[in-house]
Amino acid sequence: MSITQYHLLDTYRARQLGEPAPPAPGAHDWQVVREWRDQRQFRAVVAGRPAHGRLRQVLSRWLHPHPRSTC
């Protein structure tokens, strides 16, 4: 069954039982993404790593490599 069919079945069951209808599929996707990002940033801080700009820092090193010192 597809997600839409599951949602329609759950809505039908909720109506038959007098319960509130479930949220539509994908209604809370952005909230989940935000919570995942916040959790990742929290773990980075607890581990002593920078919480922001890590990807940008890596890309910057790749795109603009600094010559290594030979001393």
All heavy atoms as a GROMACS GRO file, in nm:
protein
  588
    1MET      N    1   0.084  -0.119   0.000
    1MET     CA    2   0.000   0.000   0.000
    1MET      C    3   0.087   0.124   0.000
    1MET      O    4   0.194   0.124   0.057
    1MET     CB    5  -0.084   0.002   0.127
    1MET     CG    6  -0.209  -0.080   0.118
    1MET     SD    7  -0.342  -0.015   0.210
    1MET     CE    8  -0.346  -0.066   0.364
    2SER      N    9   0.037   0.227  -0.060
    2SER     CA   10   0.111   0.353  -0.064
    2SER      C   11   0.083   0.433   0.064
    2SER      O   12  -0.007   0.401   0.143
    2SER     CB   13   0.070   0.435  -0.186
    2SER     OG   14  -0.061   0.486  -0.168
    3ILE      N   15   0.159   0.537   0.082
    3ILE     CA   16   0.141   0.623   0.200
    3ILE      C   17   0.002   0.686   0.200
    3ILE      O   18  -0.063   0.694   0.304
    3ILE     CB   19   0.249   0.732   0.201
    3ILE    CG1   20   0.386   0.670   0.224
    3ILE    CG2   21   0.221   0.837   0.306
    3ILE    CD1   22   0.501   0.766   0.209
    4THR      N   23  -0.043   0.726   0.084
    4THR     CA   24  -0.176   0.786   0.073
    4THR      C   25  -0.285   0.688   0.113
    4THR      O   26  -0.379   0.723   0.184
    4THR     CB   27  -0.200   0.837  -0.070
    4THR    OG1   28  -0.094   0.926  -0.106
    4THR    CG2   29  -0.332   0.909  -0.082
    5GLN      N   30  -0.272   0.564   0.069
    5GLN     CA   31  -0.371   0.462   0.105
    5GLN      C   32  -0.370   0.435   0.255
    5GLN      O   33  -0.477   0.421   0.316
    5GLN     CB   34  -0.345   0.334   0.026
    5GLN     CG   35  -0.376   0.348  -0.121
    5GLN     CD   36  -0.327   0.229  -0.203
    5GLN    OE1   37  -0.230   0.164  -0.165
    5GLN    NE2   38  -0.393   0.204  -0.314
    6TYR      N   39  -0.253   0.428   0.315
    6TYR     CA   40  -0.246   0.411   0.461
    6TYR      C   41  -0.313   0.527   0.532
    6TYR      O   42  -0.386   0.509   0.630
    6TYR     CB   43  -0.100   0.400   0.507
    6TYR     CG   44  -0.045   0.260   0.504
    6TYR    CD1   45   0.061   0.228   0.421
    6TYR    CD2   46  -0.097   0.160   0.584
    6TYR    CE1   47   0.113   0.101   0.416
    6TYR    CE2   48  -0.046   0.032   0.581
    6TYR     CZ   49   0.059   0.002   0.498
    6TYR     OH   50   0.110  -0.124   0.495
    7HIS      N   51  -0.288   0.648   0.484
    7HIS     CA   52  -0.347   0.766   0.546
    7HIS      C   53  -0.500   0.761   0.535
    7HIS      O   54  -0.570   0.789   0.633
    7HIS     CB   55  -0.292   0.893   0.482
    7HIS     CG   56  -0.355   1.017   0.537
    7HIS    ND1   57  -0.337   1.060   0.666
    7HIS    CD2   58  -0.439   1.106   0.480
    7HIS    CE1   59  -0.406   1.170   0.686
    7HIS    NE2   60  -0.469   1.201   0.574
    8LEU      N   61  -0.550   0.726   0.420
    8LEU     CA   62  -0.696   0.718   0.402
    8LEU      C   63  -0.756   0.610   0.492
    8LEU      O   64  -0.862   0.630   0.552
    8LEU     CB   65  -0.731   0.691   0.256
    8LEU     CG   66  -0.701   0.806   0.160
    8LEU    CD1   67  -0.724   0.761   0.016
    8LEU    CD2   68  -0.786   0.927   0.194
    9LEU      N   69  -0.688   0.496   0.505
    9LEU     CA   70  -0.735   0.390   0.593
    9LEU      C   71  -0.734   0.435   0.739
    9LEU      O   72  -0.831   0.412   0.813
    9LEU     CB   73  -0.649   0.265   0.575
    9LEU     CG   74  -0.689   0.143   0.658
    9LEU    CD1   75  -0.830   0.097   0.623
    9LEU    CD2   76  -0.590   0.031   0.637
   10ASP      N   77  -0.626   0.502   0.782
   10ASP     CA   78  -0.619   0.553   0.919
   10ASP      C   79  -0.726   0.658   0.946
   10ASP      O   80  -0.785   0.663   1.054
   10ASP     CB   81  -0.481   0.611   0.946
   10ASP     CG   82  -0.373   0.505   0.958
   10ASP    OD1   83  -0.409   0.387   0.980
   10ASP    OD2   84  -0.254   0.539   0.946
   11THR      N   85  -0.751   0.743   0.847
   11THR     CA   86  -0.856   0.845   0.861
   11THR      C   87  -0.993   0.779   0.875
   11THR      O   88  -1.074   0.819   0.959
   11THR     CB   89  -0.855   0.940   0.740
   11THR    OG1   90  -0.725   0.998   0.728
   11THR    CG2   91  -0.957   1.051   0.755
   12TYR      N   92  -1.018   0.677   0.795
   12TYR     CA   93  -1.145   0.603   0.803
   12TYR      C   94  -1.160   0.538   0.940
   12TYR      O   95  -1.266   0.548   1.004
   12TYR     CB   96  -1.150   0.498   0.692
   12TYR     CG   97  -1.270   0.406   0.702
   12TYR    CD1   98  -1.396   0.449   0.663
   12TYR    CD2   99  -1.256   0.277   0.752
   12TYR    CE1  100  -1.506   0.365   0.672
   12TYR    CE2  101  -1.366   0.192   0.762
   12TYR     CZ  102  -1.490   0.237   0.723
   12TYR     OH  103  -1.599   0.154   0.734
   13ARG      N  104  -1.057   0.471   0.988
   13ARG     CA  105  -1.063   0.406   1.119
   13ARG      C  106  -1.086   0.508   1.230
   13ARG      O  107  -1.163   0.483   1.323
   13ARG     CB  108  -0.934   0.330   1.147
   13ARG     CG  109  -0.922   0.204   1.067
   13ARG     CD  110  -0.792   0.134   1.100
   13ARG     NE  111  -0.771   0.018   1.014
   13ARG     CZ  112  -0.655  -0.038   0.994
   13ARG    NH1  113  -0.546   0.008   1.053
   13ARG    NH2  114  -0.645  -0.143   0.914
   14ALA      N  115  -1.017   0.622   1.222
   14ALA     CA  116  -1.035   0.725   1.324
   14ALA      C  117  -1.178   0.777   1.324
   14ALA      O  118  -1.237   0.798   1.430
   14ALA     CB  119  -0.936   0.840   1.298
   15ARG      N  120  -1.235   0.796   1.208
   15ARG     CA  121  -1.373   0.843   1.199
   15ARG      C  122  -1.469   0.740   1.259
   15ARG      O  123  -1.563   0.774   1.329
   15ARG     CB  124  -1.410   0.874   1.055
   15ARG     CG  125  -1.553   0.927   1.044
   15ARG     CD  126  -1.584   0.972   0.907
   15ARG     NE  127  -1.512   1.099   0.888
   15ARG     CZ  128  -1.537   1.183   0.790
   15ARG    NH1  129  -1.629   1.156   0.702
   15ARG    NH2  130  -1.472   1.295   0.780
   16GLN      N  131  -1.446   0.612   1.230
   16GLN     CA  132  -1.532   0.505   1.282
   16GLN      C  133  -1.524   0.496   1.434
   16GLN      O  134  -1.623   0.465   1.500
   16GLN     CB  135  -1.493   0.370   1.221
   16GLN     CG  136  -1.519   0.358   1.073
   16GLN     CD  137  -1.668   0.367   1.039
   16GLN    OE1  138  -1.750   0.307   1.106
   16GLN    NE2  139  -1.700   0.444   0.936
   17LEU      N  140  -1.405   0.524   1.490
   17LEU     CA  141  -1.386   0.515   1.635
   17LEU      C  142  -1.409   0.648   1.706
   17LEU      O  143  -1.399   0.656   1.828
   17LEU     CB  144  -1.244   0.465   1.664
   17LEU     CG  145  -1.212   0.325   1.613
   17LEU    CD1  146  -1.064   0.294   1.634
   17LEU    CD2  147  -1.300   0.221   1.681
   18GLY      N  148  -1.440   0.752   1.632
   18GLY     CA  149  -1.466   0.883   1.692
   18GLY      C  150  -1.340   0.952   1.742
   18GLY      O  151  -1.346   1.034   1.832
   19GLU      N  152  -1.228   0.918   1.685
   19GLU     CA  153  -1.100   0.978   1.725
   19GLU      C  154  -1.061   1.086   1.624
   19GLU      O  155  -1.113   1.090   1.514
   19GLU     CB  156  -0.991   0.870   1.727
   19GLU     CG  157  -1.017   0.760   1.829
   19GLU     CD  158  -0.915   0.649   1.820
   19GLU    OE1  159  -0.830   0.652   1.728
   19GLU    OE2  160  -0.921   0.558   1.904
   20PRO      N  161  -0.968   1.175   1.664
   20PRO     CA  162  -0.924   1.278   1.568
   20PRO      C  163  -0.846   1.215   1.453
   20PRO      O  164  -0.778   1.113   1.471
   20PRO     CB  165  -0.834   1.370   1.652
   20PRO     CG  166  -0.798   1.292   1.773
   20PRO     CD  167  -0.907   1.191   1.795
   21ALA      N  168  -0.855   1.276   1.339
   21ALA     CA  169  -0.787   1.225   1.220
   21ALA      C  170  -0.636   1.243   1.234
   21ALA      O  171  -0.589   1.341   1.293
   21ALA     CB  172  -0.836   1.299   1.096
   22PRO      N  173  -0.558   1.150   1.182
   22PRO     CA  174  -0.411   1.163   1.188
   22PRO      C  175  -0.364   1.274   1.094
   22PRO      O  176  -0.434   1.309   0.999
   22PRO     CB  177  -0.361   1.027   1.141
   22PRO     CG  178  -0.471   0.973   1.055
   22PRO     CD  179  -0.598   1.026   1.114
   23PRO      N  180  -0.245   1.329   1.120
   23PRO     CA  181  -0.193   1.432   1.029
   23PRO      C  182  -0.162   1.374   0.891
   23PRO      O  183  -0.133   1.255   0.878
   23PRO     CB  184  -0.066   1.481   1.098
   23PRO     CG  185  -0.026   1.370   1.188
   23PRO     CD  186  -0.151   1.299   1.228
   24ALA      N  187  -0.168   1.458   0.792
   24ALA     CA  188  -0.137   1.414   0.655
   24ALA      C  189   0.009   1.373   0.644
   24ALA      O  190   0.093   1.424   0.718
   24ALA     CB  191  -0.167   1.527   0.558
   25PRO      N  192   0.042   1.281   0.554
   25PRO     CA  193   0.181   1.241   0.537
   25PRO      C  194   0.267   1.361   0.498
   25PRO      O  195   0.230   1.441   0.414
   25PRO     CB  196   0.177   1.140   0.422
   25PRO     CG  197   0.036   1.099   0.408
   25PRO     CD  198  -0.048   1.208   0.465
   26GLY      N  199   0.382   1.371   0.563
   26GLY     CA  200   0.475   1.480   0.532
   26GLY      C  201   0.444   1.609   0.605
   26GLY      O  202   0.514   1.709   0.586
   27ALA      N  203   0.343   1.610   0.692
   27ALA     CA  204   0.305   1.734   0.760
   27ALA      C  205   0.413   1.781   0.857
   27ALA      O  206   0.425   1.901   0.882
   27ALA     CB  207   0.174   1.714   0.835
   28HIS      N  208   0.493   1.692   0.911
   28HIS     CA  209   0.593   1.730   1.011
   28HIS      C  210   0.736   1.706   0.964
   28HIS      O  211   0.828   1.697   1.046
   28HIS     CB  212   0.568   1.652   1.140
   28HIS     CG  213   0.432   1.674   1.198
   28HIS    ND1  214   0.394   1.794   1.250
   28HIS    CD2  215   0.326   1.592   1.209
   28HIS    CE1  216   0.269   1.786   1.293
   28HIS    NE2  217   0.225   1.664   1.268
   29ASP      N  218   0.757   1.696   0.834
   29ASP     CA  219   0.891   1.666   0.782
   29ASP      C  220   0.994   1.771   0.821
   29ASP      O  221   1.103   1.739   0.865
   29ASP     CB  222   0.889   1.652   0.631
   29ASP     CG  223   0.822   1.524   0.586
   29ASP    OD1  224   0.789   1.440   0.672
   29ASP    OD2  225   0.801   1.508   0.464
   30TRP      N  226   0.961   1.898   0.806
   30TRP     CA  227   1.058   2.004   0.837
   30TRP      C  228   1.089   2.009   0.984
   30TRP      O  229   1.202   2.039   1.024
   30TRP     CB  230   1.008   2.140   0.787
   30TRP     CG  231   1.021   2.149   0.638
   30TRP    CD1  232   0.919   2.154   0.548
   30TRP    CD2  233   1.141   2.147   0.562
   30TRP    NE1  234   0.970   2.157   0.419
   30TRP    CE2  235   1.106   2.152   0.426
   30TRP    CE3  236   1.275   2.141   0.594
   30TRP    CZ2  237   1.200   2.154   0.324
   30TRP    CZ3  238   1.368   2.142   0.492
   30TRP    CH2  239   1.330   2.148   0.360
   31GLN      N  240   0.991   1.981   1.068
   31GLN     CA  241   1.015   1.978   1.212
   31GLN      C  242   1.115   1.867   1.246
   31GLN      O  243   1.206   1.888   1.327
   31GLN     CB  244   0.885   1.956   1.288
   31GLN     CG  245   0.902   1.954   1.438
   31GLN     CD  246   0.769   1.932   1.511
   31GLN    OE1  247   0.664   1.928   1.450
   31GLN    NE2  248   0.778   1.918   1.640
   32VAL      N  249   1.102   1.753   1.184
   32VAL     CA  250   1.195   1.642   1.207
   32VAL      C  251   1.335   1.680   1.161
   32VAL      O  252   1.434   1.653   1.231
   32VAL     CB  253   1.147   1.515   1.134
   32VAL    CG1  254   1.252   1.406   1.138
   32VAL    CG2  255   1.016   1.466   1.194
   33VAL      N  256   1.347   1.747   1.047
   33VAL     CA  257   1.478   1.789   0.998
   33VAL      C  258   1.542   1.888   1.094
   33VAL      O  259   1.661   1.878   1.126
   33VAL     CB  260   1.466   1.850   0.856
   33VAL    CG1  261   1.595   1.917   0.812
   33VAL    CG2  262   1.424   1.743   0.757
   34ARG      N  263   1.464   1.984   1.144
   34ARG     CA  264   1.517   2.081   1.241
   34ARG      C  265   1.564   2.013   1.369
   34ARG      O  266   1.670   2.046   1.422
   34ARG     CB  267   1.411   2.187   1.275
   34ARG     CG  268   1.400   2.294   1.172
   34ARG     CD  269   1.309   2.407   1.220
   34ARG     NE  270   1.231   2.449   1.106
   34ARG     CZ  271   1.103   2.421   1.085
   34ARG    NH1  272   1.034   2.355   1.174
   34ARG    NH2  273   1.042   2.462   0.976
   35GLU      N  274   1.484   1.920   1.420
   35GLU     CA  275   1.522   1.850   1.542
   35GLU      C  276   1.648   1.768   1.521
   35GLU      O  277   1.735   1.763   1.608
   35GLU     CB  278   1.408   1.761   1.590
   35GLU     CG  279   1.291   1.840   1.644
   35GLU     CD  280   1.170   1.753   1.678
   35GLU    OE1  281   1.181   1.629   1.665
   35GLU    OE2  282   1.068   1.809   1.716
   36TRP      N  283   1.661   1.703   1.405
   36TRP     CA  284   1.781   1.626   1.375
   36TRP      C  285   1.904   1.718   1.370
   36TRP      O  286   2.009   1.685   1.426
   36TRP     CB  287   1.764   1.553   1.241
   36TRP     CG  288   1.886   1.482   1.196
   36TRP    CD1  289   1.936   1.365   1.245
   36TRP    CD2  290   1.977   1.525   1.094
   36TRP    NE1  291   2.052   1.332   1.179
   36TRP    CE2  292   2.079   1.428   1.085
   36TRP    CE3  293   1.980   1.634   1.010
   36TRP    CZ2  294   2.183   1.439   0.996
   36TRP    CZ3  295   2.084   1.644   0.920
   36TRP    CH2  296   2.184   1.547   0.914
   37ARG      N  297   1.891   1.835   1.306
   37ARG     CA  298   2.001   1.930   1.298
   37ARG      C  299   2.040   1.981   1.437
   37ARG      O  300   2.158   1.988   1.471
   37ARG     CB  301   1.963   2.047   1.208
   37ARG     CG  302   2.077   2.145   1.188
   37ARG     CD  303   2.029   2.276   1.130
   37ARG     NE  304   1.937   2.338   1.225
   37ARG     CZ  305   1.833   2.414   1.191
   37ARG    NH1  306   1.806   2.434   1.065
   37ARG    NH2  307   1.756   2.467   1.282
   38ASP      N  308   1.941   2.014   1.519
   38ASP     CA  309   1.969   2.062   1.654
   38ASP      C  310   2.041   1.955   1.737
   38ASP      O  311   2.134   1.985   1.812
   38ASP     CB  312   1.840   2.104   1.725
   38ASP     CG  313   1.779   2.228   1.664
   38ASP    OD1  314   1.848   2.298   1.587
   38ASP    OD2  315   1.660   2.255   1.693
   39GLN      N  316   1.997   1.830   1.723
   39GLN     CA  317   2.060   1.721   1.796
   39GLN      C  318   2.205   1.702   1.751
   39GLN      O  319   2.295   1.681   1.832
   39GLN     CB  320   1.981   1.591   1.776
   39GLN     CG  321   2.041   1.472   1.847
   39GLN     CD  322   2.032   1.480   1.998
   39GLN    OE1  323   1.954   1.554   2.055
   39GLN    NE2  324   2.114   1.404   2.064
   40ARG      N  325   2.230   1.714   1.622
   40ARG     CA  326   2.364   1.701   1.567
   40ARG      C  327   2.455   1.813   1.618
   40ARG      O  328   2.571   1.789   1.655
   40ARG     CB  329   2.357   1.703   1.415
   40ARG     CG  330   2.469   1.628   1.350
   40ARG     CD  331   2.448   1.620   1.200
   40ARG     NE  332   2.550   1.704   1.141
   40ARG     CZ  333   2.533   1.786   1.042
   40ARG    NH1  334   2.417   1.798   0.985
   40ARG    NH2  335   2.630   1.858   0.996
   41GLN      N  336   2.403   1.936   1.622
   41GLN     CA  337   2.481   2.048   1.672
   41GLN      C  338   2.511   2.031   1.821
   41GLN      O  339   2.622   2.058   1.867
   41GLN     CB  340   2.407   2.179   1.648
   41GLN     CG  341   2.405   2.220   1.503
   41GLN     CD  342   2.321   2.344   1.479
   41GLN    OE1  343   2.249   2.390   1.567
   41GLN    NE2  344   2.329   2.398   1.359
   42PHE      N  345   2.414   1.983   1.896
   42PHE     CA  346   2.433   1.960   2.040
   42PHE      C  347   2.544   1.858   2.063
   42PHE      O  348   2.632   1.877   2.146
   42PHE     CB  349   2.301   1.914   2.103
   42PHE     CG  350   2.315   1.874   2.247
   42PHE    CD1  351   2.327   1.971   2.345
   42PHE    CD2  352   2.318   1.742   2.284
   42PHE    CE1  353   2.340   1.936   2.478
   42PHE    CE2  354   2.332   1.704   2.416
   42PHE     CZ  355   2.343   1.801   2.514
   43ARG      N  356   2.539   1.746   1.988
   43ARG     CA  357   2.642   1.643   2.004
   43ARG      C  358   2.779   1.696   1.965
   43ARG      O  359   2.880   1.658   2.026
   43ARG     CB  360   2.607   1.521   1.920
   43ARG     CG  361   2.492   1.444   1.979
   43ARG     CD  362   2.467   1.318   1.902
   43ARG     NE  363   2.349   1.251   1.956
   43ARG     CZ  364   2.317   1.128   1.927
   43ARG    NH1  365   2.391   1.057   1.844
   43ARG    NH2  366   2.210   1.073   1.979
   44ALA      N  367   2.787   1.783   1.865
   44ALA     CA  368   2.915   1.841   1.826
   44ALA      C  369   2.972   1.927   1.939
   44ALA      O  370   3.090   1.919   1.970
   44ALA     CB  371   2.900   1.924   1.698
   45VAL      N  372   2.888   2.006   2.002
   45VAL     CA  373   2.933   2.093   2.112
   45VAL      C  374   2.978   2.008   2.230
   45VAL      O  375   3.083   2.033   2.289
   45VAL     CB  376   2.820   2.190   2.154
   45VAL    CG1  377   2.856   2.261   2.283
   45VAL    CG2  378   2.795   2.290   2.043
   46VAL      N  379   2.903   1.906   2.265
   46VAL     CA  380   2.938   1.820   2.377
   46VAL      C  381   3.072   1.749   2.350
   46VAL      O  382   3.153   1.730   2.439
   46VAL     CB  383   2.826   1.717   2.404
   46VAL    CG1  384   2.870   1.610   2.502
   46VAL    CG2  385   2.703   1.789   2.458
   47ALA      N  386   3.097   1.713   2.223
   47ALA     CA  387   3.222   1.645   2.187
   47ALA      C  388   3.338   1.743   2.170
   47ALA      O  389   3.450   1.700   2.142
   47ALA     CB  390   3.202   1.565   2.059
   48GLY      N  391   3.312   1.873   2.182
   48GLY     CA  392   3.418   1.971   2.171
   48GLY      C  393   3.452   2.011   2.028
   48GLY      O  394   3.559   2.066   2.002
   49ARG      N  395   3.364   1.985   1.935
   49ARG     CA  396   3.385   2.023   1.795
   49ARG      C  397   3.302   2.149   1.766
   49ARG      O  398   3.202   2.173   1.832
   49ARG     CB  399   3.340   1.911   1.702
   49ARG     CG  400   3.420   1.783   1.720
   49ARG     CD  401   3.382   1.679   1.616
   49ARG     NE  402   3.240   1.661   1.597
   49ARG     CZ  403   3.167   1.564   1.653
   49ARG    NH1  404   3.223   1.478   1.734
   49ARG    NH2  405   3.038   1.554   1.628
   50PRO      N  406   3.341   2.225   1.663
   50PRO     CA  407   3.259   2.342   1.627
   50PRO      C  408   3.123   2.296   1.576
   50PRO      O  409   3.113   2.200   1.500
   50PRO     CB  410   3.339   2.412   1.519
   50PRO     CG  411   3.442   2.316   1.474
   50PRO     CD  412   3.461   2.214   1.582
   51ALA      N  413   3.019   2.363   1.618
   51ALA     CA  414   2.883   2.323   1.580
   51ALA      C  415   2.841   2.382   1.447
   51ALA      O  416   2.751   2.330   1.383
   51ALA     CB  417   2.784   2.367   1.688
   52HIS      N  418   2.904   2.492   1.404
   52HIS     CA  419   2.863   2.558   1.280
   52HIS      C  420   2.980   2.568   1.184
   52HIS      O  421   3.095   2.582   1.225
   52HIS     CB  422   2.814   2.701   1.309
   52HIS     CG  423   2.688   2.706   1.388
   52HIS    ND1  424   2.567   2.670   1.338
   52HIS    CD2  425   2.665   2.740   1.516
   52HIS    CE1  426   2.475   2.684   1.431
   52HIS    NE2  427   2.533   2.725   1.540
   53GLY      N  428   2.950   2.560   1.058
   53GLY     CA  429   3.048   2.588   0.955
   53GLY      C  430   3.146   2.476   0.925
   53GLY      O  431   3.246   2.500   0.858
   54ARG      N  432   3.122   2.355   0.975
   54ARG     CA  433   3.218   2.248   0.949
   54ARG      C  434   3.225   2.214   0.801
   54ARG      O  435   3.333   2.196   0.747
   54ARG     CB  436   3.182   2.123   1.030
   54ARG     CG  437   3.206   2.142   1.178
   54ARG     CD  438   3.178   2.016   1.252
   54ARG     NE  439   3.034   1.994   1.256
   54ARG     CZ  440   2.979   1.884   1.301
   54ARG    NH1  441   3.050   1.784   1.342
   54ARG    NH2  442   2.847   1.873   1.304
   55LEU      N  443   3.111   2.205   0.736
   55LEU     CA  444   3.109   2.172   0.593
   55LEU      C  445   3.176   2.282   0.512
   55LEU      O  446   3.258   2.255   0.424
   55LEU     CB  447   2.965   2.150   0.545
   55LEU     CG  448   2.948   2.115   0.398
   55LEU    CD1  449   3.018   1.982   0.369
   55LEU    CD2  450   2.803   2.105   0.362
   56ARG      N  451   3.146   2.405   0.544
   56ARG     CA  452   3.207   2.518   0.473
   56ARG      C  453   3.358   2.518   0.493
   56ARG      O  454   3.435   2.546   0.402
   56ARG     CB  455   3.145   2.648   0.522
   56ARG     CG  456   3.193   2.768   0.444
   56ARG     CD  457   3.122   2.894   0.484
   56ARG     NE  458   2.982   2.882   0.446
   56ARG     CZ  459   2.883   2.946   0.504
   56ARG    NH1  460   2.908   3.028   0.603
   56ARG    NH2  461   2.759   2.931   0.465
   57GLN      N  462   3.403   2.483   0.613
   57GLN     CA  463   3.545   2.479   0.644
   57GLN      C  464   3.616   2.372   0.560
   57GLN      O  465   3.722   2.397   0.502
   57GLN     CB  466   3.561   2.448   0.792
   57GLN     CG  467   3.690   2.490   0.854
   57GLN     CD  468   3.685   2.469   1.005
   57GLN    OE1  469   3.626   2.373   1.053
   57GLN    NE2  470   3.746   2.560   1.078
   58VAL      N  471   3.556   2.256   0.548
   58VAL     CA  472   3.614   2.148   0.468
   58VAL      C  473   3.618   2.186   0.320
   58VAL      O  474   3.719   2.168   0.252
   58VAL     CB  475   3.536   2.017   0.489
   58VAL    CG1  476   3.580   1.912   0.389
   58VAL    CG2  477   3.554   1.967   0.630
   59LEU      N  478   3.506   2.241   0.270
   59LEU     CA  479   3.503   2.281   0.130
   59LEU      C  480   3.606   2.390   0.101
   59LEU      O  481   3.669   2.391  -0.004
   59LEU     CB  482   3.363   2.329   0.092
   59LEU     CG  483   3.256   2.221   0.085
   59LEU    CD1  484   3.120   2.284   0.059
   59LEU    CD2  485   3.288   2.118  -0.021
   60SER      N  486   3.624   2.480   0.194
   60SER     CA  487   3.722   2.586   0.177
   60SER      C  488   3.862   2.529   0.168
   60SER      O  489   3.944   2.574   0.087
   60SER     CB  490   3.713   2.684   0.294
   60SER     OG  491   3.815   2.779   0.286
   61ARG      N  492   3.893   2.428   0.250
   61ARG     CA  493   4.024   2.364   0.244
   61ARG      C  494   4.045   2.295   0.110
   61ARG      O  495   4.156   2.295   0.056
   61ARG     CB  496   4.040   2.265   0.358
   61ARG     CG  497   4.090   2.332   0.485
   61ARG     CD  498   4.123   2.228   0.589
   61ARG     NE  499   4.006   2.221   0.675
   61ARG     CZ  500   3.964   2.114   0.739
   61ARG    NH1  501   4.028   2.002   0.728
   61ARG    NH2  502   3.857   2.120   0.815
   62TRP      N  503   3.942   2.234   0.056
   62TRP     CA  504   3.953   2.164  -0.072
   62TRP      C  505   3.969   2.262  -0.187
   62TRP      O  506   4.046   2.241  -0.279
   62TRP     CB  507   3.831   2.077  -0.098
   62TRP     CG  508   3.830   1.950  -0.020
   62TRP    CD1  509   3.929   1.896   0.056
   62TRP    CD2  510   3.721   1.858  -0.012
   62TRP    NE1  511   3.888   1.778   0.111
   62TRP    CE2  512   3.760   1.752   0.071
   62TRP    CE3  513   3.594   1.857  -0.066
   62TRP    CZ2  514   3.677   1.646   0.101
   62TRP    CZ3  515   3.511   1.750  -0.038
   62TRP    CH2  516   3.552   1.645   0.045
   63LEU      N  517   3.892   2.370  -0.184
   63LEU     CA  518   3.892   2.464  -0.297
   63LEU      C  519   4.011   2.559  -0.292
   63LEU      O  520   4.058   2.606  -0.396
   63LEU     CB  521   3.762   2.544  -0.297
   63LEU     CG  522   3.635   2.461  -0.324
   63LEU    CD1  523   3.512   2.549  -0.309
   63LEU    CD2  524   3.640   2.398  -0.462
   64HIS      N  525   4.060   2.592  -0.174
   64HIS     CA  526   4.170   2.689  -0.158
   64HIS      C  527   4.278   2.628  -0.070
   64HIS      O  528   4.299   2.672   0.043
   64HIS     CB  529   4.119   2.819  -0.096
   64HIS     CG  530   4.001   2.876  -0.163
   64HIS    ND1  531   4.007   2.931  -0.290
   64HIS    CD2  532   3.871   2.886  -0.126
   64HIS    CE1  533   3.885   2.972  -0.326
   64HIS    NE2  534   3.802   2.945  -0.228
   65PRO      N  535   4.349   2.528  -0.122
   65PRO     CA  536   4.451   2.465  -0.038
   65PRO      C  537   4.567   2.563  -0.011
   65PRO      O  538   4.610   2.638  -0.099
   65PRO     CB  539   4.498   2.346  -0.121
   65PRO     CG  540   4.464   2.379  -0.261
   65PRO     CD  541   4.344   2.469  -0.254
   66HIS      N  542   4.614   2.562   0.112
   66HIS     CA  543   4.728   2.646   0.149
   66HIS      C  544   4.854   2.562   0.133
   66HIS      O  545   4.857   2.446   0.169
   66HIS     CB  546   4.714   2.693   0.294
   66HIS     CG  547   4.596   2.782   0.318
   66HIS    ND1  548   4.591   2.910   0.269
   66HIS    CD2  549   4.478   2.759   0.381
   66HIS    CE1  550   4.474   2.963   0.304
   66HIS    NE2  551   4.404   2.873   0.372
   67PRO      N  552   4.960   2.625   0.080
   67PRO     CA  553   5.084   2.547   0.066
   67PRO      C  554   5.137   2.509   0.205
   67PRO      O  555   5.134   2.589   0.297
   67PRO     CB  556   5.178   2.644  -0.007
   67PRO     CG  557   5.120   2.777   0.006
   67PRO     CD  558   4.973   2.760   0.034
   68ARG      N  559   5.184   2.387   0.215
   68ARG     CA  560   5.237   2.342   0.343
   68ARG      C  561   5.379   2.394   0.361
   68ARG      O  562   5.457   2.403   0.267
   68ARG     CB  563   5.237   2.190   0.348
   68ARG     CG  564   5.100   2.134   0.348
   68ARG     CD  565   5.105   1.986   0.366
   68ARG     NE  566   4.969   1.933   0.364
   68ARG     CZ  567   4.935   1.818   0.417
   68ARG    NH1  568   5.025   1.743   0.472
   68ARG    NH2  569   4.811   1.777   0.412
   69SER      N  570   5.410   2.422   0.483
   69SER     CA  571   5.544   2.470   0.512
   69SER      C  572   5.644   2.355   0.507
   69SER      O  573   5.615   2.244   0.551
   69SER     CB  574   5.542   2.539   0.648
   69SER     OG  575   5.640   2.492   0.729
   70THR      N  576   5.761   2.380   0.452
   70THR     CA  577   5.861   2.273   0.439
   70THR      C  578   5.974   2.292   0.538
   70THR      O  579   6.082   2.237   0.522
   70THR     CB  580   5.917   2.271   0.296
   70THR    OG1  581   5.971   2.400   0.266
   70THR    CG2  582   5.809   2.232   0.197
   71CYS      N  583   5.958   2.374   0.637
   71CYS     CA  584   6.064   2.402   0.735
   71CYS      C  585   6.086   2.285   0.827
   71CYS      O  586   6.011   2.218   0.877
   71CYS     CB  587   6.032   2.525   0.819
   71CYS     SG  588   6.026   2.674   0.721
   0.00000   0.00000   0.00000
